[in-house]
Amino acid sequence: MAETYVQERSRKGRKDLSHPEPPEPLAVPVYDNHCHLDIDDGDDPLSLTEQLTRAERVGVAGVVQSSGDLASSRWAVRAAEQDPRVLASVAIHPNDAPVYAADGALEQAIAEIDELAAHPRVRAIGETGLDFFRTGEEGWPAQYASFEAHIELAKKHGIAMQIHDRDAHREVLDTLHRVGAPDRTVFHCFSGDAAVAREAVEAGCWISFAGNVTFRNAQNLRDALDVTPREKILVETDAPFLTPMPYRGRPNAPYLVPLTMRFIAEHLGTDLDELCAQVAANTVAVYGDWR
């Protein structure tokens, strides 16, 4: 099989591969609801236990380990079995759906995701959705087929769904309207604007903000944050990607969530502890308890 998007992503280089210093701990713990701890391309890669311990020390009580292919989905389940601070999300990434389809293996891959989703520590299907940035029109039919199959898996297993949406806002929303969104649907690493956020919330979805909300050129994300009800806000790292300022470009990790939380609280002009309590409650409402 050709190299998947997840595998290609894991070998992207950076100028500075050192892990940033830990930030000031949060007084009220939160959760990183989307990360990829199987990928760590820092100078000194951290083990799963090291990642989770660093996170716990700064007030990040747990993570959702998300997936994009069969290998990462299996890894997520093993990690969730190994450590109670991990819940798993399993899926075929939209950029990988055409890769599996080209080998005639997409249906079989989704069948294995179905089997993995039955595990009690798997609390979401994801990341799934549509990505028209990296995949050309020839791959869109496979993306649509995969997305709709994953929607049905989330409904079948009664678990959440994490959406990957890049340059496909209208198409993702139209698909959710047409086939019906799972009860707990999250727009992971939200990339739209205020209008997209409003429509997603009206459809009952949660909006997850990553470190890129802190970037100078991300006014669209801050506009979306402004119109998202507090009870629909989630936080994530998408680690090791999208490291928040002032460490943009260096490896990301769940222990850096406090940087994003403090930025969001300051932008919204709200009390940090109150916001953390709300975001933590939102996360548990979507994925259930960690322990």
WOQUI-V821783 format. One record per run of one state. SS is the DSSP state (H for helix, E for strand, L for the rest). FROM is the first residue (numbers start at 1). TO is the last residue. If there is no record, write none. Layout:
ss=(SS,SS)
from=(FROM,FROM)
to=(TO,TO)
This chain:
ss=(L,H,L,E,L,H,L,E,L,H,L,E,L,H,L,H,L,E,L,H,L,E,L,H,L,E,L,H,L,E,L,H,L,H,L,H,E,L,H,L,H,L)
from=(1,5,10,30,36,48,58,60,66,70,83,86,91,94,103,106,118,122,132,137,158,160,167,169,180,185,188,194,203,206,210,211,215,219,228,230,233,236,254,269,272,288)
to=(4,9,29,35,47,57,59,65,69,82,85,90,93,102,105,117,121,131,136,157,159,166,168,179,184,187,193,202,205,209,210,214,218,227,229,232,235,253,268,271,287,291)
